[in-house]
Amino acid sequence: MVDLDALDAAGIANARERAELIKYLDGLGFTAEDMLEAELRGRLFGLAGDVLLWSGRPTYSLNAAARAVGVPVNDLSHAWAVLGLTIADADVPALSQADIDGLATWATLRTVAGEEAALSFLRVLGATMARLAEASGTMIRLAQPDILMTHTRDELATARAYRAVAELVPGISTLIDSVWRHQITSARTYFEHVIQDSSASVTCGVGFADLSGFTTLTQLLTPTELSDLLIEFSGTVSDVVHADGGRVVKFIGDEVMWVGSTPAQLVQVAVDLVENPRAREAGLQVRAGLGYGSVLAIGGDYFGNTVNLAARLVTAAGPGQILASTDVRDELPDWPAIPLNPLILKGFDAPVPAYDLHLSR
Amino acid sequence: MVDLDALEAAGLANARERIALIDYLDGLGFTAEEMVEAERRGRLFGLAGDAVRRSGRPTYSLRTAAEALGLSLEDVAHFWAMLGLTVPSPDDVVLSQADVDALATCAAMKARMGDDGGLLRLIGAAMARLAEAEVTLLRTSRPDFWITRSQDELTTAQAWRDVAELIPGIGAMLDIVHRHQTTRPRLFESVTVNPSESVTCGVGFADLSGFTALTHVLSPAELSTLLNGFSAAVSDVVQADDSRLVKFIGDAVMWVSSTQECLAQTAADLVADPRTHESGLRIRAGLGYGPVVAIGGDYFGDAVNLAARLVAAASPGQILATSDVRDALPEWCAIRQEPLTLKGFDEPVTAYDMRRSDR
């Protein structure tokens, strides 16, 4: 039985009025200390869900963690910040055993790959997971609005809804780990086809595609229509790129960037995107820009002349057009191509020859 | 003791010449069947590392996984494809128990959240990107990792095993970072008050002016150093100012901030950051504020389009902002610009050159 008066006296405001919530938490096995601590953070309603999201009970302070991992506390604190995470006080327990194990992997990585390379990787990791966390947060809010106090105005209802969603998290952890391990194989296989040496340079095809007239669309559509359109577009594009053996590098608004190990594969993806029946049904026109050559692969992204050129070509393309650089064209002598008048492109001093690989078909 | 003749008879070519590799694998406890199976896939040298990399012994095919989960084969194959993974033939035994548990989560997310794959695609894309970053890191620090480079099966087998041992640890790191990112004090708690995709926030773009021209003349190593330095400096500044980094687009960065103050602060700190001056390039920025649609960790809408167009119109070292930003910052020094004609906007847009006022 919970002693509501004692809780009230200890600092849980209006404990009597919140008896239902407190009973629910008590039933899940939370102690009075757990509840007080959550109330201090202003998240008594979140306690039931928060514990499922945590990586474990916080038992290490930053100072203790540095000792356990065997690195200077400033290095550890910097690594944590690079991951996009913050710890205000180095003496307050904030990290779990699982966190310490994760940081130990960083310490190993640092000895294998070097200080700067390991930090760059943490930066990509932090940004990627932040984006994932934010995206899943948005989706969950939409599917389960009851997790918002501002929506239910009822602590118990929100506590229950939040707990129900949080129950998915251990499963999502398993999912992330499984996908991560398979993607390593996929990335390894891809790089086996494109590397020249042990430098960061690889030779591959780079493609960009976008929806003609998208900026105008963002001004015409409602948020929900825009959201539906982009989810549909990114889903279709991912399926097409993967089906043709390419790799999606990223979505930039309505634009997709992908890489392919051969010019033929690169062009195939572009044709399948431009001719995609689902985009056509929606009345949308896709256009593409393609380059092939040596690029710099850093942190899961690609840089260099070939990338810049492909990105400029897509903006120069008309609706339904696929513009390719000379490098792509030369690799595919049998593909029908219409040479265009050399294009003046931003960042390129001389006019750039380009070929239309689509309208020619 | 390994029976080389039996291995050779079972299909392992030139077993005698590859005795060092076979002894190494035998010493790690791999059976003759496992070696023959790896050889069939042309990856005998990869076996030692592959075994640490995978999430468990493969015991399910897509078909048996679907049966175990009570789902149709099409559903399971569709989940796998949405995660960005190559769908195997229905009867290939390639999935571990952990993979089947992962598929169960896909089904649960669909049932509980009505997710039609948006989140699965995001997870797939995020992991693909990280896997590339990881493989790049490993291949540049341990080049022997590649058979094409070492030309020696045993050397590559050992190098791949060494680096593969990091993969489960990094997987564990992904989990803790995901959990902390999910629970950290919400940057946008103040702006996301409704269960809708629409939020009101500040959007900033910054880039290195003159970067494209520079990529023509720099060596890959110089370019790599420049970009790593830029992304490190930008990530640190954006985080220190409590803004959120949305993405890098070549030499450009996009971030969001919950207030105009925070948005302009981040831009000013980026332009002033000494690390970004080392290359001799100057940063410029474009800022917008208003209702935007948040989808999949990205942002869309007028404020985004405007900010992106403004950065392209800015000169080196300049911060151009819309009146929505400027009006909330009376303390800042703002110089009204000639109305700009921007692509995608019918009306000329009034922009302000923003500077922190020196007091």
Interface residues (C-beta under 8 A of the other chain):
Chain A: D50 L53 W54 S55 A81 V82 L83 G84 L85 T86 S96 A98 D99 D101 G102 L103 A104 T105 W106 T108 L109 V112 A113 G114 E116 A117 A118 L119 S120 F121 R123 V124 L125 G126 A127 T128 M129 A130 R131 L132 A133 E134 A135 S136 G137 T138 M139 I140 R141 L142 A143 Q144 P145 L148 T150 H151 A164 V165 L168 V169 G171 I172 S173 T174 L175 I176 D177 S178 V179 W180 R181 H182 Q183 I184 T185 S186 A187 R188 Y190 F191 E192 I195 D197 S198 S199 A200 S201 T215 T216 T218 Q219 P223 T224 L226 S227 L230 I231 S234 G235 S238 D239 H242 R247 V248 V249 K250 F251 I252 G253 S294 L296 A297 I298 G299 G300 D301 F303 G304 N305 V307 N308 A311 K346 G347 F348 D349
Chain B: D50 R53 R54 S55 A81 M82 L83 G84 L85 T86 S96 A98 D99 D101 A102 A104 T105 C106 A108 M109 R112 M113 G114 D115 G117 G118 L119 R121 L122 I123 G124 A125 A126 M127 A128 R129 L130 A131 E132 A133 E134 V135 T136 L137 L138 R139 T140 S141 R142 P143 W146 T148 R149 V163 L166 I167 G169 I170 G171 A172 M173 L174 D175 I176 V177 H178 R179 H180 Q181 T182 T183 R184 T192 V193 N194 P195 S196 E197 S198 T212 A213 T215 H216 P220 A221 L223 S224 L227 N228 S231 A232 S235 D236 Q239 R244 L245 V246 K247 F248 I249 G250 P291 V293 A294 I295 G296 G297 D298 F300 G301 D302 V304 N305 K343 G344 F345
